[in-house]
Amino acid sequence: MRRLIAAAGIAAITVIAPAAPAFALTIGYVDTAKVLVSYQGARTAQGQMQQELAAYQKEFVERQKKIAEAQKAGKTQAEIQKMTEQFEKELAPLKQKAMGLEQKLSATVKTKIESVIHRIAAQRKCDIVLDKAAVLHGGLDITADVIKALK
């Protein structure tokens, strides 16, 4: 009985084993950090975000100075709290604008890079594309192709 089960097991392995290579996948990878540094669109977006953030920070610092001056002038805690709430209300639109711009630009850059990765992966016949950080060994590096396509 054991010989029959062993024989059936060996027969099953030999039938299944040749089919395994038919399911082999081509795995590619991209160094996304390198792509972001190389992509002019990402650098431009980063510059725009920094300008917007700098404008917000400038206004925030100005408000902090006014609060410090009020404290030095001997204003009550209630008056300072009221000033703080007013300043927060005034700064909220600037903060929302900066955050909205960051989300919009990040999404635009991400969409562009991902579309190029999909196109290069199809050209290079990659079934799966991972970030370089996730790959320990092997795979097809398509980073240079992605960077070239983004230029």
C-alpha positions in Angstrom: 0.0 0.0 0.0 2.8 2.4 0.8 4.5 1.6 -2.5 1.3 2.4 -4.3 1.0 5.8 -2.5 4.6 6.6 -3.1 4.4 5.7 -6.8 1.2 7.8 -7.2 3.0 10.7 -5.4 6.0 10.5 -7.7 3.8 10.3 -10.8 1.9 13.4 -9.6 5.2 15.3 -9.1 6.5 14.4 -12.6 3.2 15.5 -14.2 3.0 18.8 -12.2 6.8 19.7 -12.4 6.9 20.3 -16.2 3.9 22.6 -15.9 5.6 24.9 -13.4 7.8 26.8 -15.8 4.7 27.8 -17.8 3.8 30.0 -14.8 7.1 31.7 -14.4 6.9 35.4 -14.0 9.3 38.1 -15.1 9.9 40.5 -12.2 11.2 44.0 -12.8 12.2 46.6 -10.3 12.5 50.4 -10.2 14.6 52.6 -8.0 11.9 55.1 -7.3 14.2 57.4 -5.2 16.5 57.7 -8.2 13.6 58.3 -10.6 12.2 61.1 -8.4 15.6 62.8 -8.2 16.0 62.5 -12.0 12.5 63.6 -13.0 12.3 67.3 -13.7 8.6 67.3 -13.1 9.1 66.1 -9.6 11.7 68.7 -8.9 9.4 71.5 -10.2 6.6 70.2 -8.1 8.8 70.1 -5.0 9.9 73.7 -5.7 6.2 74.9 -5.9 5.3 73.1 -2.7 8.3 74.7 -0.9 7.3 78.1 -2.1 3.7 77.6 -0.8 4.9 76.2 2.5 7.4 79.1 2.9 4.5 81.6 2.5 2.5 79.9 5.2 5.5 79.7 7.5 6.2 83.4 7.0 2.7 84.3 8.1 2.8 81.9 11.0 6.1 83.4 12.3 4.6 86.9 12.0 1.6 85.8 14.1 3.8 84.2 16.7 5.8 87.5 17.0 2.5 89.4 17.6 1.5 86.9 20.3 4.9 87.2 22.0 4.6 91.0 21.9 1.2 90.8 23.5 2.6 88.7 26.2 5.4 91.1 26.9 2.8 94.0 26.9 1.1 92.2 29.8 -2.1 91.1 28.0 -4.2 88.6 29.9 -4.3 84.9 29.1 -7.8 85.3 27.8 -6.8 88.1 25.4 -3.8 86.0 24.2 -6.0 83.0 23.7 -8.4 85.1 21.7 -5.6 86.4 19.5 -4.3 82.8 19.0 -7.7 81.6 17.9 -8.1 84.6 15.5 -4.6 83.9 14.0 -5.4 80.3 13.6 -8.6 81.2 11.8 -6.7 83.6 9.5 -4.0 81.1 8.7 -6.4 78.2 8.0 -7.0 79.1 4.3 -3.2 79.4 3.7 -2.6 76.0 5.3 -5.4 74.4 3.3 -4.0 75.9 0.1 -0.6 74.6 0.8 -1.9 71.1 1.7 -4.1 71.0 -1.4 -1.3 72.0 -3.7 0.9 69.3 -2.2 -1.7 66.7 -2.7 -2.4 67.8 -6.2 1.2 68.0 -7.3 2.1 64.7 -5.6 -0.8 62.9 -7.3 0.2 64.4 -10.7 3.8 63.3 -10.3 2.9 59.8 -9.0 0.4 59.3 -11.9 3.0 60.3 -14.5 5.7 58.1 -13.1 3.4 55.1 -12.7 2.1 55.4 -16.2 5.7 55.4 -17.6 6.5 52.4 -15.3 3.5 50.5 -16.7 4.5 51.3 -20.3 8.1 50.2 -19.8 7.0 47.1 -17.9 4.8 46.1 -20.9 7.7 46.8 -23.3 10.2 44.8 -21.3 7.5 42.1 -20.7 7.6 42.4 -16.9 4.7 40.7 -15.2 5.4 42.4 -11.8 7.4 45.5 -11.0 8.6 46.2 -7.4 10.5 49.0 -5.8 14.2 48.3 -5.6 14.1 48.4 -1.8 11.9 45.3 -1.9 14.2 43.2 -4.0 17.0 41.3 -2.4 18.2 39.4 -5.4 17.5 39.0 -9.1 14.9 40.8 -11.2 15.2 43.1 -14.2 16.2 46.7 -13.4 14.0 49.1 -15.5 15.0 52.2 -13.7 17.2 53.7 -16.5 14.4 53.1 -19.1 11.9 54.8 -16.8 14.2 57.8 -16.3 14.8 58.1 -20.1 11.1 57.9 -20.8 10.4 60.7 -18.3 12.8 63.1 -20.0 
